[in-house]
Amino acid sequence: MYYSFKDNVQAVAYTATAANSSAISDQTRFVRLYATTDCHINLFGTATTSKTPLAAKDYEIVKVAPGDVISVIRNASNGTLFITELTE
């Protein structure tokens, strides 16, 4: 499957307190997640360190629904989660 980048990229700074993205736009079904430090993400509520880990400087493509909010919290160091909306 091929994806093209949309112009919509969110940069969510995270610390020891969970941070939330803005709602995913109506036309988006997938996002590319890239974190600058190890972190944990959650698409179904507030992120905690027991939720899905995301390794630093790697990326994941995740299926989302319009209006979803991605929550993120650091593992050990503060960082930024880049959320790039994709189209098919």
N, CA, C and O atoms as a MOPAC input file, in Angstrom:
PM7 MOZYME 1SCF
protein

 N      0.85100 1    -1.17000 1     0.00000 1
 C      0.00000 1     0.00000 1     0.00000 1
 C      0.89600 1     1.23200 1     0.00000 1
 O      1.91400 1     1.26400 1     0.69000 1
 N      0.52100 1     2.23300 1    -0.76400 1
 C      1.29900 1     3.45900 1    -0.86600 1
 C      0.58100 1     4.58800 1    -0.15100 1
 O     -0.64700 1     4.67200 1    -0.16800 1
 N      1.35700 1     5.45100 1     0.47400 1
 C      0.80200 1     6.58200 1     1.19800 1
 C      1.47200 1     7.85300 1     0.70900 1
 O      2.65000 1     7.84900 1     0.35100 1
 N      0.72600 1     8.92100 1     0.69700 1
 C      1.32000 1    10.21600 1     0.39300 1
 C      1.16000 1    11.11400 1     1.61600 1
 O      0.16800 1    11.03500 1     2.34000 1
 N      2.14700 1    11.95900 1     1.82500 1
 C      2.10300 1    12.87400 1     2.95800 1
 C      1.13500 1    14.01000 1     2.66500 1
 O      1.08500 1    14.54400 1     1.55700 1
 N      0.37400 1    14.36100 1     3.68500 1
 C     -0.44700 1    15.56000 1     3.60100 1
 C      0.35400 1    16.69800 1     4.22400 1
 O      1.40900 1    16.46400 1     4.81400 1
 N     -0.12900 1    17.90400 1     4.09800 1
 C      0.56100 1    19.05400 1     4.67700 1
 C      0.37300 1    19.13600 1     6.18500 1
 O      0.96800 1    19.99300 1     6.83900 1
 N     -0.44200 1    18.26300 1     6.73700 1
 C     -0.80100 1    18.34000 1     8.14900 1
 C      0.16800 1    17.53700 1     9.01600 1
 O      0.08300 1    16.31000 1     9.07000 1
 N      1.08200 1    18.22300 1     9.69000 1
 C      2.02600 1    17.58400 1    10.60800 1
 C      1.89100 1    18.27000 1    11.96300 1
 O      1.96700 1    19.49400 1    12.06500 1
 N      1.69100 1    17.46500 1    12.99600 1
 C      1.62400 1    18.00000 1    14.35200 1
 C      2.91700 1    17.64900 1    15.08200 1
 O      3.44600 1    16.54900 1    14.92200 1
 N      3.41700 1    18.57300 1    15.87300 1
 C      4.56800 1    18.33400 1    16.73800 1
 C      4.06500 1    18.46400 1    18.17300 1
 O      3.70000 1    19.55200 1    18.61900 1
 N      4.05200 1    17.34100 1    18.88600 1
 C      3.52500 1    17.32100 1    20.25700 1
 C      4.69300 1    17.11300 1    21.21700 1
 O      5.30300 1    16.04300 1    21.23400 1
 N      5.00400 1    18.13500 1    22.01600 1
 C      6.07500 1    18.03000 1    23.00600 1
 C      5.55700 1    17.23700 1    24.20300 1
 O      4.45900 1    17.49000 1    24.69900 1
 N      6.36400 1    16.26700 1    24.66300 1
 C      5.93800 1    15.45000 1    25.80100 1
 C      6.98400 1    15.47200 1    26.90600 1
 O      8.17700 1    15.65700 1    26.66600 1
 N      6.49200 1    15.27600 1    28.12700 1
 C      7.33000 1    15.26600 1    29.33400 1
 C      6.84900 1    14.10400 1    30.20400 1
 O      6.31400 1    13.12200 1    29.69000 1
 N      7.03700 1    14.21500 1    31.50200 1
 C      6.55200 1    13.19400 1    32.43500 1
 C      5.03500 1    13.26300 1    32.59900 1
 O      4.42900 1    12.38900 1    33.21900 1
 N      4.43100 1    14.30600 1    32.04000 1
 C      2.97700 1    14.44900 1    32.02500 1
 C      2.49900 1    14.20300 1    30.60000 1
 O      3.07400 1    14.73900 1    29.65200 1
 N      1.46200 1    13.40500 1    30.44300 1
 C      0.94900 1    13.08500 1    29.10700 1
 C      0.51700 1    14.34600 1    28.36800 1
 O     -0.05100 1    15.26500 1    28.95900 1
 N      0.79500 1    14.37600 1    27.06600 1
 C      0.37600 1    15.47000 1    26.18300 1
 C     -0.48900 1    14.88000 1    25.07700 1
 O     -0.29200 1    13.73500 1    24.67200 1
 N     -1.43900 1    15.65900 1    24.59600 1
 C     -2.36800 1    15.18700 1    23.57300 1
 C     -2.20000 1    15.96200 1    22.27200 1
 O     -1.89100 1    17.15400 1    22.27000 1
 N     -2.41200 1    15.25400 1    21.17100 1
 C     -2.43100 1    15.89200 1    19.85900 1
 C     -3.76000 1    16.60000 1    19.67300 1
 O     -4.66800 1    16.46400 1    20.49400 1
 N     -3.86900 1    17.35300 1    18.59600 1
 C     -5.16400 1    17.84900 1    18.14800 1
 C     -5.88900 1    16.68100 1    17.49700 1
 O     -5.28200 1    15.65500 1    17.19200 1
 N     -7.17400 1    16.83900 1    17.29000 1
 C     -7.95700 1    15.77700 1    16.65200 1
 C     -7.46700 1    15.53800 1    15.22200 1
 O     -7.11900 1    16.47800 1    14.50600 1
 N     -7.44700 1    14.27500 1    14.82400 1
 C     -7.07200 1    13.88800 1    13.46000 1
 C     -8.15300 1    14.38500 1    12.49500 1
 O     -9.34400 1    14.29600 1    12.79500 1
 N     -7.73700 1    14.90500 1    11.34200 1
 C     -8.69200 1    15.49700 1    10.40500 1
 C     -9.61300 1    14.45500 1     9.76300 1
 O     -9.35200 1    13.25300 1     9.80700 1
 N    -10.67600 1    14.94500 1     9.18000 1
 C    -11.74000 1    14.08900 1     8.65000 1
 C    -11.32000 1    13.18300 1     7.49900 1
 O    -11.90800 1    12.11600 1     7.32200 1
 N    -10.32600 1    13.57100 1     6.71700 1
 C     -9.93100 1    12.80100 1     5.53900 1
 C     -8.80300 1    11.80200 1     5.81200 1
 O     -8.37900 1    11.08900 1     4.90200 1
 N     -8.31900 1    11.74400 1     7.04200 1
 C     -7.14100 1    10.92600 1     7.37000 1
 C     -7.55500 1     9.57100 1     7.93200 1
 O     -8.45000 1     9.48000 1     8.77300 1
 N     -6.88500 1     8.50900 1     7.45000 1
 C     -7.13300 1     7.15400 1     7.95400 1
 C     -5.87300 1     6.50800 1     8.52600 1
 O     -5.94700 1     5.50300 1     9.23300 1
 N     -4.69800 1     7.10200 1     8.21000 1
 C     -3.42600 1     6.60500 1     8.72000 1
 C     -2.56100 1     7.79200 1     9.13600 1
 O     -2.66400 1     8.87900 1     8.56700 1
 N     -1.70700 1     7.57200 1    10.13800 1
 C     -0.72400 1     8.57400 1    10.52400 1
 C      0.64000 1     7.90800 1    10.64500 1
 O      0.74400 1     6.71300 1    10.92200 1
 N      1.67200 1     8.70000 1    10.43400 1
 C      3.05500 1     8.25400 1    10.64400 1
 C      3.52300 1     8.91100 1    11.93100 1
 O      3.47400 1    10.13300 1    12.06500 1
 N      3.97700 1     8.09500 1    12.87900 1
 C      4.44300 1     8.59500 1    14.17100 1
 C      5.95800 1     8.49000 1    14.22800 1
 O      6.52600 1     7.44800 1    13.90100 1
 N      6.61800 1     9.57900 1    14.64900 1
 C      8.06700 1     9.62400 1    14.79600 1
 C      8.37800 1    10.36600 1    16.08900 1
 O      7.93900 1    11.50100 1    16.27700 1
 N      9.13300 1     9.73200 1    16.98100 1
 C      9.46000 1    10.32700 1    18.27400 1
 C     10.96100 1    10.60400 1    18.36800 1
 O     11.77800 1     9.83500 1    17.86300 1
 N     11.30600 1    11.70800 1    19.01800 1
 C     12.71400 1    12.06400 1    19.17800 1
 C     13.37200 1    11.34400 1    20.34900 1
 O     14.59700 1    11.23300 1    20.39100 1
 N     12.57900 1    10.85300 1    21.30200 1
 C     13.08000 1    10.03600 1    22.41800 1
 C     12.09700 1     8.89400 1    22.64200 1
 O     10.96800 1     8.94600 1    22.15400 1
 N     12.51000 1     7.86600 1    23.37000 1
 C     11.59700 1     6.76300 1    23.68000 1
 C     10.37800 1     7.29700 1    24.41900 1
 O     10.49800 1     8.11800 1    25.32800 1
 N      9.20400 1     6.82100 1    24.01500 1
 C      7.97000 1     7.30200 1    24.63300 1
 C      6.92000 1     6.19400 1    24.60800 1
 O      7.17300 1     5.08600 1    24.13600 1
 N      5.74300 1     6.51600 1    25.12400 1
 C      4.59900 1     5.60600 1    25.12200 1
 C      3.41500 1     6.37400 1    24.55800 1
 O      3.22300 1     7.55000 1    24.87000 1
 N      2.61500 1     5.70100 1    23.72000 1
 C      1.47300 1     6.35000 1    23.08000 1
 C      0.19300 1     5.60500 1    23.41100 1
 O      0.21000 1     4.42700 1    23.76800 1
 N     -0.91400 1     6.31700 1    23.28300 1
 C     -2.22600 1     5.71100 1    23.46600 1
 C     -3.21400 1     6.43900 1    22.56800 1
 O     -3.27600 1     7.66900 1    22.57700 1
 N     -3.98400 1     5.68800 1    21.79500 1
 C     -5.01300 1     6.27000 1    20.93100 1
 C     -6.39300 1     6.21700 1    21.57500 1
 O     -7.36200 1     6.72800 1    21.01200 1
 N     -6.48600 1     5.60800 1    22.73800 1
 C     -7.79900 1     5.37800 1    23.35300 1
 C     -7.86300 1     5.93000 1    24.76600 1
 O     -8.48000 1     5.31800 1    25.63800 1
 N     -7.23900 1     7.07200 1    25.01000 1
 C     -7.23300 1     7.66700 1    26.34200 1
 C     -5.87200 1     8.26700 1    26.63500 1
 O     -5.06900 1     8.49300 1    25.72900 1
 N     -5.62400 1     8.52000 1    27.89100 1
 C     -4.38300 1     9.16200 1    28.30500 1
 C     -3.22400 1     8.17000 1    28.32300 1
 O     -3.35500 1     7.05600 1    28.83100 1
 N     -2.09900 1     8.58400 1    27.76800 1
 C     -0.90600 1     7.73400 1    27.74300 1
 C     -0.31500 1     7.59900 1    29.14300 1
 O     -0.30700 1     8.55400 1    29.92000 1
 N      0.17700 1     6.40900 1    29.45100 1
 C      0.95200 1     6.14200 1    30.65900 1
 C      2.14300 1     5.29300 1    30.22600 1
 O      2.19600 1     4.82700 1    29.08800 1
 N      3.08200 1     5.09600 1    31.11900 1
 C      4.26800 1     4.31100 1    30.77000 1
 C      3.97800 1     2.81900 1    30.64700 1
 O      4.87700 1     2.03900 1    30.33100 1
 N      2.73600 1     2.41400 1    30.89500 1
 C      2.36500 1     1.01100 1    30.68900 1
 C      1.67400 1     0.80800 1    29.33100 1
 O      1.27700 1    -0.31000 1    29.00000 1
 N      1.53200 1     1.87700 1    28.55400 1
 C      0.88400 1     1.79200 1    27.24000 1
 C      1.92400 1     1.48400 1    26.15600 1
 O      3.09100 1     1.24300 1    26.46400 1
 N      1.50900 1     1.49200 1    24.91700 1
 C      2.33400 1     1.07800 1    23.78200 1
 C      3.62900 1     1.88600 1    23.68800 1
 O      3.58300 1     3.11300 1    23.60000 1
 N      4.78500 1     1.21100 1    23.70600 1
 C      6.05000 1     1.94200 1    23.56800 1
 C      6.33600 1     2.28800 1    22.10900 1
 O      5.95200 1     1.56000 1    21.19400 1
 N      7.01600 1     3.41200 1    21.91600 1
 C      7.47900 1     3.83300 1    20.60000 1
 C      8.94700 1     4.20900 1    20.75200 1
 O      9.29600 1     5.10400 1    21.52200 1
 N      9.79600 1     3.51800 1    20.01100 1
 C     11.23500 1     3.74900 1    20.10300 1
 C     11.62900 1     5.07000 1    19.45300 1
 O     11.01600 1     5.50400 1    18.47800 1
 N     12.65100 1     5.69400 1    20.00300 1
 C     13.16400 1     6.95000 1    19.46000 1
 C     13.73000 1     6.74700 1    18.06500 1
 O     14.32400 1     5.71300 1    17.75900 1
 N     13.53600 1     7.74200 1    17.24100 1
 C     14.12000 1     7.81300 1    15.89700 1
 C     13.75700 1     6.63900 1    15.00700 1
 O     14.52700 1     6.23600 1    14.13500 1
 N     12.57600 1     6.10100 1    15.24200 1
 C     11.99500 1     5.07900 1    14.39000 1
 C     10.60000 1     5.59700 1    14.06000 1
 O     10.16000 1     6.57900 1    14.65700 1
 N      9.90500 1     4.97600 1    13.14100 1
 C      8.55300 1     5.44200 1    12.87200 1
 C      7.59200 1     4.26900 1    12.79500 1
 O      7.97800 1     3.13400 1    12.51700 1
 N      6.34100 1     4.57800 1    13.04700 1
 C      5.25300 1     3.60800 1    12.95400 1
 C      4.14600 1     4.24100 1    12.13300 1
 O      3.90000 1     5.44300 1    12.23300 1
 N      3.47800 1     3.43400 1    11.32300 1
 C      2.27600 1     3.87800 1    10.62400 1
 C      1.10200 1     3.21000 1    11.32000 1
 O      1.07000 1     1.99100 1    11.48700 1
 N      0.14000 1     4.03000 1    11.72400 1
 C     -0.96800 1     3.56500 1    12.55300 1
 C     -2.28400 1     3.95000 1    11.89800 1
 O     -2.43300 1     5.06500 1    11.39900 1
 N     -3.24100 1     3.02100 1    11.90000 1
 C     -4.58200 1     3.31400 1    11.40200 1
 C     -5.32300 1     4.13200 1    12.45500 1
 O     -5.28800 1     3.81000 1    13.64300 1
 N     -5.99200 1     5.18900 1    12.00900 1
 C     -6.74000 1     6.06200 1    12.91200 1
 C     -8.11400 1     6.34300 1    12.31700 1
 O     -8.40200 1     5.98900 1    11.17300 1
 N     -8.94000 1     6.97700 1    13.10900 1
 C    -10.25400 1     7.41900 1    12.65500 1
 C    -10.31900 1     8.93600 1    12.78800 1
 O     -9.63200 1     9.51400 1    13.63000 1
 N    -11.13500 1     9.58300 1    11.96900 1
 C    -11.28700 1    11.03200 1    12.10000 1
 C    -11.68800 1    11.39700 1    13.53600 1
 O    -12.54700 1    10.75500 1    14.14000 1
 N    -11.05300 1    12.42600 1    14.05600 1
 C    -11.36400 1    12.87300 1    15.40800 1
 C    -10.53800 1    12.21800 1    16.49800 1
 O    -10.57000 1    12.66500 1    17.64500 1
 N     -9.78800 1    11.15300 1    16.16400 1
 C     -8.92700 1    10.51900 1    17.16700 1
 C     -7.91300 1    11.52700 1    17.70200 1
 O     -7.47200 1    12.43000 1    16.99100 1
 N     -7.55700 1    11.35100 1    18.96500 1
 C     -6.52500 1    12.15600 1    19.61800 1
 C     -5.45100 1    11.19400 1    20.10200 1
 O     -5.75900 1    10.18100 1    20.73100 1
 N     -4.19800 1    11.50300 1    19.81500 1
 C     -3.08400 1    10.64500 1    20.21800 1
 C     -2.44200 1    11.25100 1    21.45600 1
 O     -2.05700 1    12.42000 1    21.46000 1
 N     -2.33200 1    10.45000 1    22.49900 1
 C     -1.71800 1    10.87500 1    23.75000 1
 C     -0.32700 1    10.27000 1    23.83600 1
 O     -0.11200 1     9.13600 1    23.40900 1
 N      0.63100 1    11.03500 1    24.39500 1
 C      2.01900 1    10.58100 1    24.46200 1
 C      2.64300 1    11.02000 1    25.78400 1
 O      2.32400 1    12.08600 1    26.31000 1
 N      3.54000 1    10.17900 1    26.31400 1
 C      4.28200 1    10.48300 1    27.53200 1
 C      5.70100 1     9.94100 1    27.37400 1
 O      5.91500 1     8.94400 1    26.68400 1
 N      6.66200 1    10.59100 1    28.00800 1
 C      8.05800 1    10.15900 1    27.87300 1
 C      8.31500 1     8.84600 1    28.58800 1
 O      7.58100 1     8.46200 1    29.49900 1
 N      9.36100 1     8.16900 1    28.16500 1
 C      9.85500 1     7.00900 1    28.89300 1
 C     10.84300 1     7.49100 1    29.94700 1
 O     10.66500 1     7.21000 1    31.13200 1
 N     11.88800 1     8.21900 1    29.52800 1
 C     12.88300 1     8.73900 1    30.47100 1
 C     13.25100 1    10.19300 1    30.18600 1
 O     13.53400 1    10.95300 1    31.11200 1
 N     13.24800 1    10.58400 1    28.91000 1
 C     13.65500 1    11.94000 1    28.52000 1
 C     12.53300 1    12.64200 1    27.76700 1
 O     11.79200 1    12.01300 1    27.01100 1
 N     12.41600 1    13.94900 1    27.97800 1
 C     11.43200 1    14.74100 1    27.24300 1
 C     11.73200 1    14.66600 1    25.75100 1
 O     12.87300 1    14.43700 1    25.34700 1
 N     10.70300 1    14.86100 1    24.94200 1
 C     10.90300 1    14.80900 1    23.49700 1
 C      9.72400 1    15.38100 1    22.74800 1
 O      8.85600 1    16.04000 1    23.31900 1
 N      9.71300 1    15.11400 1    21.45400 1
 C      8.63600 1    15.58100 1    20.58400 1
 C      8.14600 1    14.41800 1    19.73500 1
 O      8.94600 1    13.67000 1    19.17300 1
 N      6.82800 1    14.26800 1    19.64200 1
 C      6.19800 1    13.28300 1    18.75700 1
 C      5.69600 1    14.02300 1    17.53600 1
 O      4.89000 1    14.94600 1    17.64900 1
 N      6.17700 1    13.61400 1    16.35500 1
 C      5.71300 1    14.18300 1    15.10300 1
 C      4.64700 1    13.26000 1    14.52100 1
 O      4.88400 1    12.06900 1    14.32000 1
 N      3.48500 1    13.81900 1    14.25600 1
 C      2.35200 1    13.06200 1    13.73600 1
 C      2.05700 1    13.59500 1    12.33800 1
 O      1.60900 1    14.73000 1    12.17800 1
 N      2.31200 1    12.76300 1    11.32800 1
 C      2.10000 1    13.15500 1     9.93800 1
 C      0.87300 1    12.43300 1     9.40900 1
 O      0.82900 1    11.20300 1     9.39100 1
 N     -0.11900 1    13.19400 1     8.98200 1
 C     -1.32000 1    12.58800 1     8.42300 1
 C     -1.03400 1    12.10800 1     7.00900 1
 O     -0.36800 1    12.79600 1     6.23600 1
 N     -1.54000 1    10.92500 1     6.67400 1
 C     -1.26300 1    10.28000 1     5.38400 1
 C     -2.55500 1    10.01900 1     4.62400 1
 O     -3.62500 1     9.88200 1     5.21800 1
 N     -2.44000 1     9.95300 1     3.31600 1
 C     -3.56900 1     9.56000 1     2.46900 1
 C     -3.16100 1     8.32500 1     1.68300 1
 O     -1.97300 1     8.07500 1     1.48000 1
 N     -4.14000 1     7.55900 1     1.24400 1
 C     -3.84800 1     6.34200 1     0.45000 1
 C     -3.68900 1     6.70400 1    -1.01000 1
 O     -3.44200 1     5.82800 1    -1.84000 1

